């Protein structure tokens, strides 16, 4: 299952990606299709939980809720 975390900027996306790499979670930074901004593509629910546990700011795309 794939999850998309909307990140506030490329810098936040890159920092989150590095954190995920250290935690053993693969991810991919993708440019948002509409408007400006970047998303972080995640491949497990545990990766989402890992971001939340590390107080990373993101919005889960399509859920209408905030990750943190």
Secondary structure, DSSP 8 states (H G I E B T S, - for coil): --EEEEESSHHHHHHHHHHHHHHT--EEEEE-SSSS-EEEEES-HHHHHHHHHTT---EETTT-SB--
